[in-house]
Amino acid sequence: MELELATNSKLPGDKKKQSDEQVADEEGTHKSGLASVDFTNMRWTRRDIHLTVLMTLITFGDAVEIYLPGVITQSASSELGVSQTQEGIIGIILYLCLALSYFVLPAIKNMVKRRVALLASLYTSIIATVICSLVPNYVTLIVSRALLGFCIGLKMSISWLYFAEEVSSYDMYNMGNVSGLFAFTLGGGWVAVLGYLLLGKIGWRYFIVCTSVPIFLPPIFILHCVLTEESKEDTTELQPEELEDAEVVEVSEFWGRLIKGSVTNLINTLQGWGSILLIPALLTFLNKQQNDLTQDQELLILALLYGGAKLLGRILSIFLLKYVRFRILQPLLSLIIASCYLVLIVKDHSLLCTVIAMGIANMCFCVTRCELTLMEFDKHYFGTERLVLAAGVMSGCAMLGAVVGAIAAQFLSSQHAVIFTTVLSFVQVVVFCCMTER
């Protein structure tokens, strides 16, 4: 998500120039985005509400598409009779094209209007989904998933850029971010629950249409009928002092902060997005070894892990990020995640052990994901001068981690994928412990 937050004069703040020492708290560390938000005195304009609803719906839809490969890949592969390599391509193509779209964004973001780009990506997503359903073969499935990945990447990037430029305050941006994170989690759980209820009854082709097309329609309506160019004139005026120049923050050791933030961001998405495909792979491995799971049972487990565990993590993140210090919380969470993966290596595989370990890991992942998402655009951590650079690099590393995690889950054995993730998880523990400036 490459946002031009640093130069957005609509974000309120003191006019004076501040150093990182001045914006640090008494112990010399910066507050996270949530810790600095005053929930009791937030001011919502009507446009803020419309923008937040739009972002929540778009993020929910993106999550449905992103989690969909974990639900349909095995069913689609069985029906189409593809090889193991082709099945792997079906699983990762969406994530690969999603990451590639981030390289296209810098070239077009100043050439097209935000609303036009969002509408184009939403309409293209519907067309790609319908084509996949009407012409169900391997080639159309790959092409449609690739096109969807590209559209999702553009929506994720452009929508947050649009939101940051239009929202009235920095606190509102943080609240929109939290709303988007919850929507992303609910989208993952929703597609797994629908898979449990519908996949076996209607097949994967119609399942794609039923889960995808309806979620694209409400954002299209809002962009066409609510968030029009004329609606800007009807927004509530901000107070004069909120329209003054935004504060300028300078930080020391920018590159060190960026490197550490990028490494943790890469590993975090590798853990979280990689688990979308790793969990089904682990269940398949267990099914061959000792358990005779039906498709409905596997989908129910996915609903529990995709939705239940991650939703609990999102809820906990609201309280933990606001009241527990970064230096204590994030190293502890990363150590718990690494330990969960380590358990899967040293302990004999069992269904209960796998579900508990991946459930705890996904719960902790969501808390860390919230912190890192807010960190990407934290002007007090990266400074205002190079905030856009930091946000772009960290977002790019996040997408790289998602692709690497998906490739590892699809093309390595489940045991080797777990070992690979475990090693990187312990690296993340070390990096978090070194982030003493936050």
Helices and strands as residue ranges (DSSP letters): E 17-19, H 20-23, G 39-41, H 46-80, H 84-108, H 114-134, H 138-166, H 170-194, I 195-199, H 200-225, G 230-234, G 240-243, E 248-250, H 254-289, H 295-303, I 304-309, H 310-323, H 326-346, H 351-376, H 379-382, H 387-411, H 414-434
